[in-house]
Amino acid sequence: MLSRDQVLHVARLARLELSEEEIERFSGELSKVLDYVETIEELGGLDDVPPTSHVVDVENALRADEPRPSIPVERALESAPDAAQGGFRVPSPGAA
């Protein structure tokens, strides 16, 4: 298990201020992470294993992105409180 000083060192690197309870909790959690890393290292050479982001193949479930007609600009701006130059006019940031 990571020592209190090791947890505080990691917290200092991450610019975190931890309570006593968090120091205890992170000591156990960080130790588990390091245990997992050791387990992976025990597997040996994984150079021939391609990197993956998913354990199964994922296909794009979205429709094809093809242009199609939309509503006319005039109709889109009918309910705009303040339309200008073919678009919506909004106050600039910081304006009251």
Sequence and secondary structure as in RCSB ss.txt:
>XXXX:A:sequence
MLSRDQVLHVARLARLELSEEEIERFSGELSKVLDYVETIEELGGLDDVPPTSHVVDVENALRADEPRPSIPVER
ALESAPDAAQGGFRVPSPGAA
>XXXX:A:secstr
   HHHHHHHHHHTT    HHHHHHHHHHHHHHHHHHHHHHHT   TTS   SSSS     S          HHH
HTTT SSEETTEE    TT  
